[in-house]
Amino acid sequence: MERTTIDLWVGIFAAAGAAALLGLAMKVGNLTSSDIGETYTVTAAFENIGGLKPRAPVKSAGVVVGRVDAIQFDTETYEAKVTLKVDKRYPFPKDTFANIYTAGLLGEQYVGLEAGGDEASLQNGDKITHTQDAVVLEKMISQFLYNKASESNDKKETE
Amino acid sequence: MLNAIAGKLRGIGHRIIDRLWRLGAAVRFFGYTLIYSGESFRRLHLTIREIYFTGVMSLVIILVSAFFVGMVLALQGYNTLQKYGSSEAIGVLVALSLVRELGPVVTALLFAGRAGTAITAEIGLMKTTEQLSAMEMMAVSPIARVVAPRFWAGVISMPLLAALFSMVGILGGYLVAVPLIGVDHGAFWSQMQANVDFQADIVNGVIKSAVFGVACTMIALFEGFDAPPTAEGVSRATTRTVVNSSLAVLGLDFVLTSFMIS
């Protein structure tokens, strides 16, 4: 088959386009960092998850050890059931604490795991029983105001 | 008085019916193009030639504009972000706006201006000089020989051009943000990687640009094919190509974005 310079240029164009896509996926996107190898699944129930979203990181001591896989609402307990996928390389004790933290003051929310002292470690499908809900700013403010009000009432009564 | 109003109404009705007629013809034309597109892959050299004319020849304008768009984004973004003390987020800003919106949309607008007009003018002139009728006389379908290769060339070129646009734009933003302004190199890339999702942002951007490719090329081809065979007709068709493609791209962008964001 006869080769022409046009073929060469189209080849260069296609290769450059494919390279750009690959570059976007690898350098710009999170394709390289999102796969965390083999995982095991654990669930945790929270009364309030705040703004936690699927694919949010799961961190322990600040290191990303997994991702939030799914969030469901449990109609029997009226709690949020959060499914976490944790990297197989990081086993956690059975009495691990799961907290919902906020990165920075207004940042995104993530799940923080704090290891307990149990010798047995979490297995695939286990449930984390010790959980702490997300901090809801409105609740905190209303609590604060309520406390302030009752304090001043107490003062008045003693005066 | 009544006659004048009736005349106006008749004019409006006539125009609406005319538009619908054209729309129906465009859909039929699209269908024929798809039916005959097997031909364009069997005679691949035709399609490759058209990829050269629509894709490769558009590279210069696409890459240069991408570079400047990226640099301007970084400058503007830095101006606002540094007020909130988060100038490291500039990488995220540049990457997300390019990959999600500006890459596909600006590429499609430039493509309509650079390649769409050329397609319309070429096919319009082929029709005016009766080359298309001559093909039909020789039992060669002009849709298979002329239209389908150009259609597939446009559809293949557009996502590649949009990906190149985004990549070069991000490099332009990098050049302004890191060496010029002094944002930290590591934070620029790591924040970008943490916030740009492969599925939700990059793949959706590619889908968008493929849809824009279909729309832009189809409009250009149909306007050329439907142009009245006069000098004036071809010039009007070329103008309509740019106007209709731009409107179609912006409208489709809204529809696609609303599907993808939800």
HADDOCK unambig.tbl for C-alpha pairs under 7 A between the chains (distance, minus, plus):
assign (segid A and resid 6 and name CA) (segid B and resid 49 and name CA) 6.61 0.50 0.50
assign (segid A and resid 6 and name CA) (segid B and resid 52 and name CA) 6.34 0.50 0.50
assign (segid A and resid 7 and name CA) (segid B and resid 48 and name CA) 6.92 0.50 0.50
assign (segid A and resid 9 and name CA) (segid B and resid 52 and name CA) 6.92 0.50 0.50
assign (segid A and resid 9 and name CA) (segid B and resid 56 and name CA) 6.93 0.50 0.50
assign (segid A and resid 10 and name CA) (segid B and resid 48 and name CA) 6.84 0.50 0.50
assign (segid A and resid 10 and name CA) (segid B and resid 51 and name CA) 6.65 0.50 0.50
assign (segid A and resid 10 and name CA) (segid B and resid 52 and name CA) 5.62 0.50 0.50
assign (segid A and resid 10 and name CA) (segid B and resid 56 and name CA) 6.57 0.50 0.50
assign (segid A and resid 13 and name CA) (segid B and resid 56 and name CA) 6.15 0.50 0.50
assign (segid A and resid 17 and name CA) (segid B and resid 160 and name CA) 4.44 0.50 0.50
assign (segid A and resid 17 and name CA) (segid B and resid 161 and name CA) 6.57 0.50 0.50
assign (segid A and resid 17 and name CA) (segid B and resid 163 and name CA) 6.27 0.50 0.50
assign (segid A and resid 17 and name CA) (segid B and resid 164 and name CA) 5.75 0.50 0.50
assign (segid A and resid 18 and name CA) (segid B and resid 160 and name CA) 6.88 0.50 0.50
assign (segid A and resid 20 and name CA) (segid B and resid 163 and name CA) 5.62 0.50 0.50
assign (segid A and resid 20 and name CA) (segid B and resid 164 and name CA) 5.32 0.50 0.50
assign (segid A and resid 20 and name CA) (segid B and resid 167 and name CA) 5.88 0.50 0.50
assign (segid A and resid 21 and name CA) (segid B and resid 163 and name CA) 5.56 0.50 0.50
assign (segid A and resid 24 and name CA) (segid B and resid 167 and name CA) 6.52 0.50 0.50
assign (segid A and resid 25 and name CA) (segid B and resid 198 and name CA) 6.16 0.50 0.50
assign (segid A and resid 27 and name CA) (segid B and resid 193 and name CA) 6.96 0.50 0.50
assign (segid A and resid 28 and name CA) (segid B and resid 192 and name CA) 6.04 0.50 0.50
assign (segid A and resid 28 and name CA) (segid B and resid 193 and name CA) 5.22 0.50 0.50
assign (segid A and resid 28 and name CA) (segid B and resid 196 and name CA) 6.65 0.50 0.50
assign (segid A and resid 29 and name CA) (segid B and resid 193 and name CA) 4.97 0.50 0.50
assign (segid A and resid 29 and name CA) (segid B and resid 196 and name CA) 4.82 0.50 0.50
assign (segid A and resid 29 and name CA) (segid B and resid 197 and name CA) 5.46 0.50 0.50
assign (segid A and resid 29 and name CA) (segid B and resid 198 and name CA) 5.25 0.50 0.50
assign (segid A and resid 30 and name CA) (segid B and resid 193 and name CA) 5.01 0.50 0.50
assign (segid A and resid 30 and name CA) (segid B and resid 194 and name CA) 6.16 0.50 0.50
assign (segid A and resid 30 and name CA) (segid B and resid 196 and name CA) 6.20 0.50 0.50
assign (segid A and resid 30 and name CA) (segid B and resid 197 and name CA) 5.62 0.50 0.50
assign (segid A and resid 30 and name CA) (segid B and resid 198 and name CA) 6.00 0.50 0.50
assign (segid A and resid 31 and name CA) (segid B and resid 198 and name CA) 5.84 0.50 0.50
